[in-house]
Amino acid sequence: MGDDFGSSGRSVDSGPGNPPSCIIVIYPNLGVDGYKFVIAHEFFHCMQDEDFELQSYSSGADWWLEGTAEWFASRVERGTNYSDGWVDGFDELSAETPLTGMTYENVVFFWWLDQNFGPGRVIDLIRAMPTRDTSQDEALAGVLSDAEFLQFVEDYLDRKITQPGGRTAAVTPAQGHVYNVERDQTITIEAERFVTYRAILEFACGEWSAKVTREKGAYQTQRQPDLNWSELPAVFRSDSTGDIRFRVAGGAAQEGGLAIEIEAAKTPCIPCLTPDFSDGPEACLVGEWHLASGGMGAKIGKMLEDVPEIEGVDYPDIDGFLALRRDGTFTLRANDDGSLSATSPSGGLFSADISIKMEKQGTWSISGNKLIQCYTPLRNIKIDETVTDPDGVKQTITGNRFLGPAVSYTEKRQFTCADGKLNLVQRALLAPTITWEYEK
């Protein structure tokens, strides 16, 4: 019953112990249809007083007294815009105010209840309301589950609610709070019970993993621009260079309200879009490359040769195989054996046989004449060592060992590529220059 209908009201003398009577007063400033609507609204209040007397006089009952009276009037005078002012109020208040904290605005909820379960469900709800000054929230929770309330929230956000007679409710839901997620973080969502919760989760482009670590109440997400509601995926990836947007719907009927915690983690080295390096300057680099000379192992071996105590070095290659793929991913693998010998201060000769197995993953691209590789965290490396002392006693050390860094990192190297050969050069301040010669 919108404000533009002027003044109306009723005088009820049917309190406990009084004879039933209900006087409706309407001032003559309405059209015929307006009179019908207002009379129906006030008449339903009379019905409430008569049939649900104890419920009507309980504390806090206005949320359903006015909401159901407006609902009943819209069943009598169907398809009107007379309640649109209260619908606007629902749009404004419902993101933070529970159903039990509003009044006429709740016509939106009772339309939905009628639309999905029939008018009998509305009457059953009224009948279940408290008959004394006890909690309206607890009474409502006894007849409306978390799942049902969440369905109401989703239908409201999707603008699927219709009035009796088929007119679409003129709702304009606000999007709610926007969570901008650009790095690993915990997302905390909280709301009072029976709040029509909505929000936007906006993730930076790339790939993400998400794990719900706490869930009280119910929630669903809707990846934009899709229309289907579901739980937040465990892993999701962008399909453009823009942000990944999820709309969130949530609600809770039980005490304690809505409480959701989501652990979000960005997958390292995943670009916003999967590239295709079939053509262009990257095409020459695509393929499986085998180290012909140079590399990190050779550089380490050369440095060890300058140590006086070292007599012989054949250090294993630790980057002997490099696969650069069309989709922008790469694998760098080590699987090689080597040896070295050293003289102890007492003159004894120690020797060691070394076997290294390691694999690194990541993504690659080029910028000018530089190959850019983003490495995902390297957790361990398998190294087997057999050390022989001067007396011929052997000791074997084997197992997986940590080889940092335990975070993603980026490496840039100059390259030239032609005729099945790939040359890489790495220069750094105050560090030796390293070259790699790969062949297909």
PyMOL commands that set and color helices and strands:
alter all, ss='L'
color gray80, all
select helices_A, chain A and resi 3-5+32-51+53-56+62-76+84-93+99-101+104-117+119-128+136-141+146-157+281-285+296-305
alter helices_A, ss='H'
color red, helices_A
select strands_A, chain A and resi 8-12+22-26+177-181+185-191+197-203+207-216+218-223+235-237+244-251+258-266+287-294+310-314+321-324+329-343+349-367+370-375+381-388+394-397+400-401+409-418+421-428+431-439
alter strands_A, ss='S'
color yellow, strands_A
deselect
rebuild
show_as cartoon
